[in-house]
Amino acid sequence: ADFKQEKISVFGVGLVRFENTVCTAASNNLGTCYTRWQCQSVGGIASGSCAQNIAVCCVIQRHCGETTRYNNTYFTNDNFPNPVTDGSSCSLTIQKCSDDICQVRIDFLSLNLAQPNPQGVCTTDALTITGGAAPVPVICGENTGQHVYVDFNGNSTIQINVMTSASDSIGRNWNFLITQIACDCPTRAPIGCLMYYTALSGTVNSFNYGTSGNEIDPTTGLPGTRELVNENYGVCIAMIPGYCSIEWSAASDNSFVVSGDLGALDMVSVQGADCSSDFVVIPDPYYPNGSAVNSDRFCGTAFPTVISYSKPFVLTVVTNGNEINDTQNRGFSLNYVQRRCTMTMN
């Protein structure tokens, strides 16, 4: 979005103009360069200076039951980083800050909620994000460092709601950074991308990925799954000019466990029709030796390194509503790296 230009009088000499640009506050949070009066009027916190010390870096923080229409808003539980130990429903309503806004990015700077039940259902705590143009899956567990992109549905608001249960007294906390993205902004995520990565290489984790076990499943006597049920979303990678393919690989041993029983099975990579419940999809994949993979579906307890030339670069995540037979599942942690284009001379 375009930044507004403000003018203030300095020591009675005249007007000085400055733009409401993004700034880094003394707290290391992101803020907006405002006059001190403006910052007070929007309910912000002045933290450091900007515009050659004639303005303040204003940090916008919102808490339970409030509304925001400002870029770079932080939404935290009350008294963050102190934990929440009781049952509650804490919501934030997001309004467009201007007519040319199409999307928000929500960064989970901190998100620690109760684990799902042993079958992967968020029954104790849950994060829901509603009102957008496309559904966002219900999220719980440990998700610090994750992010989602949500498109506005016309001029409708987007609601973030964190629900916690009094049945579990564990400490939870959350701190979200909400960035509004203009319709013509180059950092806007393509339609259908819940997650969007723009670096040459990186790591993609499923929601609530982790190595520690969930509570014991009474039907199996084994630790339950960390995977979350009923998910179907796209993870997109921005294609960098000069790079024509993308390589996916497991981040570490046992970092891909999306179906089956990790405790009962050796590390087994499964592709194709046998992946009918929980799986990831990588379009038109090839093994590093150049041979084609027989299917674009991958599941099981291991992941083979594969390369895809299909564009745009996207990975789709699918889980069903039944995790009873998938015990000790961690989800996945996959590395990606974009590969340079090569020219073949005839």
LINJO-V8573 format. One record per pair of residues at least 24 apart in sequence whose C-alpha atoms are under 6 Angstrom apart, sorted by the first residue. I is the first residue (numbers start at 1). J is the second residue. If there is no record, write none. Layout:
BEGIN
I|J + I|J
END
This chain:
BEGIN
1|182 + 25|57 + 31|57 + 31|58 + 31|59 + 32|57 + 32|58 + 33|57 + 64|90 + 64|91 + 65|91 + 65|92 + 66|92 + 67|92 + 67|93 + 67|94 + 68|94 + 69|94 + 69|95 + 69|96 + 69|97 + 70|97 + 71|179 + 71|180 + 72|178 + 72|179 + 73|177 + 73|178 + 74|176 + 74|177 + 75|175 + 75|176 + 76|174 + 76|175 + 77|174 + 83|171 + 83|172 + 83|173 + 84|171 + 84|172 + 85|169 + 85|170 + 85|171 + 86|166 + 87|164 + 87|165 + 87|166 + 88|163 + 88|164 + 89|162 + 89|163 + 90|161 + 90|162 + 91|160 + 91|161 + 92|159 + 92|160 + 93|158 + 93|159 + 94|157 + 94|158 + 95|157 + 100|182 + 100|183 + 101|181 + 101|182 + 101|183 + 102|151 + 102|152 + 102|182 + 102|183 + 103|150 + 103|151 + 103|152 + 103|181 + 104|149 + 104|150 + 104|179 + 104|180 + 104|181 + 105|148 + 105|149 + 105|178 + 105|179 + 106|147 + 106|148 + 106|177 + 106|178 + 107|147 + 107|176 + 107|177 + 108|144 + 108|145 + 108|146 + 108|147 + 108|176 + 109|144 + 109|145 + 109|175 + 109|176 + 110|144 + 110|174 + 110|175 + 111|143 + 111|144 + 111|173 + 111|174 + 112|141 + 112|142 + 112|172 + 112|173 + 113|140 + 113|141 + 113|172 + 114|141 + 115|141 + 118|217 + 118|224 + 118|225 + 119|323 + 119|324 + 120|225 + 120|227 + 120|228 + 120|229 + 124|165 + 125|163 + 125|164 + 125|165 + 126|162 + 126|163 + 127|161 + 127|162 + 128|161 + 129|159 + 129|160 + 130|158 + 130|159 + 131|158 + 132|158 + 137|231 + 141|208 + 142|208 + 143|208 + 148|194 + 148|195 + 149|194 + 193|234 + 193|235 + 193|236 + 194|234 + 195|235 + 196|235 + 196|236 + 196|237 + 197|237 + 198|237 + 198|238 + 200|338 + 201|336 + 201|337 + 202|335 + 202|336 + 203|334 + 203|335 + 204|333 + 204|334 + 205|332 + 205|333 + 206|331 + 206|332 + 209|330 + 209|331 + 210|330 + 223|328 + 224|327 + 224|328 + 225|327 + 225|328 + 225|329 + 226|329 + 226|330 + 227|331 + 229|319 + 229|320 + 229|321 + 230|319 + 230|320 + 230|321 + 231|318 + 231|319 + 232|317 + 232|318 + 233|316 + 233|317 + 234|315 + 234|316 + 235|314 + 235|315 + 236|313 + 236|314 + 237|313 + 242|340 + 242|341 + 243|339 + 243|340 + 243|341 + 244|340 + 244|341 + 245|308 + 245|309 + 245|338 + 245|339 + 246|307 + 246|308 + 246|337 + 246|338 + 246|339 + 247|306 + 247|307 + 247|336 + 247|337 + 248|305 + 248|306 + 248|335 + 248|336 + 249|305 + 249|334 + 249|335 + 250|303 + 250|334 + 251|333 + 251|334 + 251|335 + 255|332 + 255|333 + 256|301 + 256|302 + 256|332 + 257|300 + 257|301 + 257|329 + 257|330 + 257|331 + 258|299 + 258|300 + 258|329 + 258|331 + 259|300 + 259|326 + 260|300 + 260|326 + 261|326 + 261|327 + 262|328 + 267|301 + 267|302 + 268|300 + 268|301 + 268|302 + 269|300 + 269|301 + 269|302 + 269|303 + 270|298 + 270|299 + 270|300 + 271|297 + 271|298 + 272|297 + 275|299 + 277|320 + 278|318 + 278|319 + 279|318 + 280|316 + 280|317 + 281|315 + 281|316 + 282|315 + 284|308
END
